[in-house]
Amino acid sequence: MRASKQIAVLGGGVMGEALISGFLAGGKVSHKQVVVTDARPERLTTLSSRFGVGVTPSNTAAVTEADLVVVAVKPPVVPVVLEEIAPVLRGGAAVVSIAAGVTLAELEARLPGGVAVVRAMPNSPCRIRAGVVALAEGRGVTAETRALVGEIMEAVGRVIWLEEHLMDAVTGLSGSGPAYVYLFIEALAEGGVKAGLPRQVALELAVQTVLGAAQMVASTREHPAVLKDQVATPAGTTIAGLAVLEEAAFRGAVLRAVEAGARRSAELAGQRARQDDSGSKKKGTPA
Ligand SMILES: NC(=O)c1ccc[n+]([C@@H]2O[C@H](COP(=O)([O-])OP(=O)(O)OC[C@H]3O[C@@H](n4cnc5c(N)ncnc54)[C@H](OP(=O)(O)O)[C@@H]3O)[C@@H](O)[C@H]2O)c1
């Protein structure tokens, strides 16, 4: 990325830090290009000493020179932050929001017309640069902005551009998915303990099994069903285990978990929109 580009990260919490850490480790962004804000002074001290980035408690001060603004505060705080920065954003700046369930329409309504808007859904493995980031573009996103945002986000994981209406499904799959996989790893390890392995050995075997299987799918590009069939020899151990999972409707359970996550994401966005709506009606502003 060009060294002249300035990035402001608003909110230096878990995801803000994960993104900063990934940007810098990716080598395309220098600490001099990044400034971060937070509500807590002690977070700013930590982030400054950990990464050498610029810090300020003021969102407005952070964005005045920024080419790219990453909004990384909790969803209810997003309107407050956008209201603060809207008057001082540079023309031609791009705003990327990672707030779950905050729509492009909500973001655009609170930002001036010349500002490009992108909605992002990263997941927690972005902390170790092994995440996936789904991006949906709003108004004013030029090819240059798209390239800049894509390049920055690639530092923390794989980037996938999608239509915004798919974001709830993304939340149910890659947003919530790491927790489903943690549960599976825990269960695999427990199975190993039940079969007689020491706990630590069982956990190590479970982690490496999931990591290796994911890498097999990624690197061979074979469909998982093909890889599964290759290891399930007739009358063997694997087919015996697979039969138990099928009896327990494992695939159906995972499928419904993703669906439930997606549904909940849509519900939460709907709830917030209704709250915003009643808030603006109380203030006497048009809905
Ligand atoms: N965690 C995830 O895995 C994940 C995944 C995808 C998307 N997201 C999204 O990422 C966003 C951040 O999540 P998070 O888990 O990183 O939350 P977090 O750890 O609470 O980070 C948010 C930070 O922003 C600070 N803050 C509050 N008000 C502020 C203001 N007005 N200006 C600047 N900073 C302010 C908070 O300080 P206080 O604590 O003092 O309020 C906190 O340090 C959320 O919108 C979430 O939906 C998170």
The ligand as an SDF file (V2000), in Angstrom:
LIG
                    3D

 48 52  0  0  0  0  0  0  0  0999 V2000
  -15.0710   -9.7300   18.3600 N   0  0  0  0  0  0  0  0  0  0  0  0
  -15.3220  -10.3260   17.2000 C   0  0  0  0  0  0  0  0  0  0  0  0
  -15.0200  -11.5140   16.9800 O   0  0  0  0  0  0  0  0  0  0  0  0
  -16.0030   -9.5670   16.0820 C   0  0  0  0  0  0  0  0  0  0  0  0
  -16.1590  -10.1960   14.8350 C   0  0  0  0  0  0  0  0  0  0  0  0
  -16.7460   -9.4400   13.7980 C   0  0  0  0  0  0  0  0  0  0  0  0
  -17.1500   -8.1450   13.9990 C   0  0  0  0  0  0  0  0  0  0  0  0
  -17.0080   -7.5830   15.2370 N   0  0  0  0  0  0  0  0  0  0  0  0
  -17.4440   -6.1950   15.4140 C   0  0  0  0  0  0  0  0  0  0  0  0
  -16.3110   -5.4470   15.7790 O   0  0  0  0  0  0  0  0  0  0  0  0
  -16.7360   -4.3290   16.5730 C   0  0  0  0  0  0  0  0  0  0  0  0
  -15.8260   -4.2430   17.7820 C   0  0  0  0  0  0  0  0  0  0  0  0
  -15.9710   -5.4380   18.5360 O   0  0  0  0  0  0  0  0  0  0  0  0
  -14.9200   -5.8040   19.6730 P   0  0  0  0  0  0  0  0  0  0  0  0
  -15.1810   -7.2020   20.0520 O   0  0  0  0  0  0  0  0  0  0  0  0
  -13.5570   -5.3900   19.2330 O   0  0  0  0  0  0  0  0  0  0  0  0
  -15.4300   -4.8120   20.8370 O   0  0  0  0  0  0  0  0  0  0  0  0
  -14.5530   -4.1710   22.0270 P   0  0  0  0  0  0  0  0  0  0  0  0
  -13.4480   -5.0760   22.4080 O   0  0  0  0  0  0  0  0  0  0  0  0
  -15.5380   -3.7130   23.0720 O   0  0  0  0  0  0  0  0  0  0  0  0
  -13.8850   -2.8730   21.3270 O   0  0  0  0  0  0  0  0  0  0  0  0
  -14.5130   -1.6470   21.1560 C   0  0  0  0  0  0  0  0  0  0  0  0
  -13.6190   -0.5860   21.7980 C   0  0  0  0  0  0  0  0  0  0  0  0
  -14.1320    0.7050   21.4360 O   0  0  0  0  0  0  0  0  0  0  0  0
  -14.0810    1.5230   22.5970 C   0  0  0  0  0  0  0  0  0  0  0  0
  -15.0150    2.6380   22.4720 N   0  0  0  0  0  0  0  0  0  0  0  0
  -16.2430    2.7970   23.0460 C   0  0  0  0  0  0  0  0  0  0  0  0
  -16.7820    3.9760   22.6810 N   0  0  0  0  0  0  0  0  0  0  0  0
  -15.8890    4.5680   21.8610 C   0  0  0  0  0  0  0  0  0  0  0  0
  -15.8770    5.8200   21.1640 C   0  0  0  0  0  0  0  0  0  0  0  0
  -16.9050    6.6780   21.2340 N   0  0  0  0  0  0  0  0  0  0  0  0
  -14.7840    6.1170   20.4080 N   0  0  0  0  0  0  0  0  0  0  0  0
  -13.7400    5.2600   20.3110 C   0  0  0  0  0  0  0  0  0  0  0  0
  -13.7000    4.0650   20.9670 N   0  0  0  0  0  0  0  0  0  0  0  0
  -14.7640    3.7270   21.7190 C   0  0  0  0  0  0  0  0  0  0  0  0
  -14.4290    0.5770   23.6980 C   0  0  0  0  0  0  0  0  0  0  0  0
  -14.1080    1.1170   24.9720 O   0  0  0  0  0  0  0  0  0  0  0  0
  -15.0730    0.6640   26.2060 P   0  0  0  0  0  0  0  0  0  0  0  0
  -14.8280   -0.7810   26.4150 O   0  0  0  0  0  0  0  0  0  0  0  0
  -14.6070    1.5240   27.3290 O   0  0  0  0  0  0  0  0  0  0  0  0
  -16.4870    0.9420   25.7950 O   0  0  0  0  0  0  0  0  0  0  0  0
  -13.6030   -0.6580   23.3180 C   0  0  0  0  0  0  0  0  0  0  0  0
  -12.2780   -0.5600   23.7940 O   0  0  0  0  0  0  0  0  0  0  0  0
  -18.1950   -4.5630   16.9420 C   0  0  0  0  0  0  0  0  0  0  0  0
  -19.0150   -3.6830   16.2160 O   0  0  0  0  0  0  0  0  0  0  0  0
  -18.4510   -5.9970   16.5290 C   0  0  0  0  0  0  0  0  0  0  0  0
  -19.7730   -6.1610   16.0390 O   0  0  0  0  0  0  0  0  0  0  0  0
  -16.4220   -8.2560   16.2820 C   0  0  0  0  0  0  0  0  0  0  0  0
  1  2  1  0
  2  3  2  0
  2  4  1  0
  4  5  1  0
  4 48  2  0
  5  6  2  0
  6  7  1  0
  7  8  2  0
  8  9  1  0
  8 48  1  0
  9 10  1  0
  9 46  1  0
 10 11  1  0
 11 12  1  0
 11 44  1  0
 12 13  1  0
 13 14  1  0
 14 15  2  0
 14 16  1  0
 14 17  1  0
 17 18  1  0
 18 19  2  0
 18 20  1  0
 18 21  1  0
 21 22  1  0
 22 23  1  0
 23 24  1  0
 23 42  1  0
 24 25  1  0
 25 26  1  0
 25 36  1  0
 26 27  1  0
 26 35  1  0
 27 28  2  0
 28 29  1  0
 29 30  1  0
 29 35  2  0
 30 31  1  0
 30 32  2  0
 32 33  1  0
 33 34  2  0
 34 35  1  0
 36 37  1  0
 36 42  1  0
 37 38  1  0
 38 39  2  0
 38 40  1  0
 38 41  1  0
 42 43  1  0
 44 45  1  0
 44 46  1  0
 46 47  1  0
M  CHG  2   8   1  16  -1
M  END
$$$$
